Amino acid sequence: MKRTDISEIFPEATDEQIKKLMDINGADINSAKKGMTDLQAQLTAAQEENQRIQSAVPSEDTQKQLEALRNELDGMKQAETMRAMREKVANEKGIPVSLLTGEDEEACAAQADALLTFAKGFNYPTVPDGGEVKNPGITKADILALPERQRLKAIQEHIELFS
């Protein structure tokens, strides 16, 4: 707004009144400019924040890598759970953990029991002297020359001569 605009609207206005109107108008304009400057600063800050947030959002490749790592971690956790379960069953049953391949505790326990049953089938005789051959003081020929009853008893006592 200019002085001439005011004079045209209010021809009887004095210079002092026009000056006051111009001062009021100037204050309104300055206030509006300040408000606009504040709004512009807020807009700029919001745009910068939006840009920061968008740059923080992972890309599609990053999301794929993250998913692959999560899957790998899940697999490792599952493998560790399986290993711990097999180790527990192996310790309880007294067999090597490497022999267990079951997928759950019940299957591993059944497998361990089957292995133990199988292993019991191999009963080797207990040898009190550690398997050393001693001179019995008697020979195979001496035993075979004995009467039948004595011969059977001598064979049992000196079985190492007949093996």
Long-range contacts (C-beta under 8 A, 24 or more apart in sequence): 1-25, 133-160, 136-160, 136-161
